Amino acid sequence: MKVLLIEDEQDLASSIQQYLNGNAILCEWASSLQTAHDKIANYEYDCILLDLTLPDGDGFNVLRKLKEMDRLEGVIITSAKETLESKIEGFNLGADDYLTKPFHLSELLVRIQALIRRKNFNGNNKITFNEIEIDTLSKIIKVNNKTIDVTKKEIDLLLYLIGNLNRVLSKSAIAEHLSGDMADMLDNHDFVYAHIKNLKNKLKDGGSADYIKTVYGLGYKWQND
């Protein structure tokens, strides 16, 4: 999972980033409205954590921008504002959840996971695709009821592919999903091919059909033949 944290309080942002990264969530940070707009324009996210009070504007502008762009990211507002008016405006502009500061990081994690399950997998903790079963909480993948040994990156890749069934995903999109904006600093995205190859081999060795298709010149897609 990849999350964009929009928060101007550096200590809080650092704590959230460290906690989410330690729970297998890639968390990027934007400390201002302008930085947030730049990241949203260039990258896709599973979830956006949005503070309403930013040094160069209010977070409602982010919601308006997402609406204009027809973006599908889930949004959790994380704000010290607890007025009914701010909550109503946030939900009317497309926010999915509202968490009032201060909050426990464990609660934030649960809300992120629940939101992504609702948006991508109909609220299920266990994702089943034919002979493949993924437990998103325990991070276990089974093929024909037998557990296969995979890395966290491979689980993230598998969920990303299944969540975009029949959609062609470019190497750069996959690289950004797995590595965030760090992907821009890499000379190439050969590591994507390596992760794809390893995942395909592990699924095949476990007895799975080959659902990962190479679309030459474009990227990869998950397809049920």
Protein Blocks (a to p, Z undefined) as FASTA:
>chain_A
ZZddddfblklmmmmmmmmmmnopacdddfbfklmmmmmmmpccfbdcddfbdfkbcfkl
mmmmmmmnopabdcddddfbfcfklmmmmmmnopabdcdddddfklmmmmmmmmmmmmmn
nopabdcehjbccdfklopaceehiacdddfklmmmmmmmmmmgoiacdfklmmmmmnom
mlmmpmblklmmmmmmmmmmmmmmnopacfbdcdehilccdddZZ
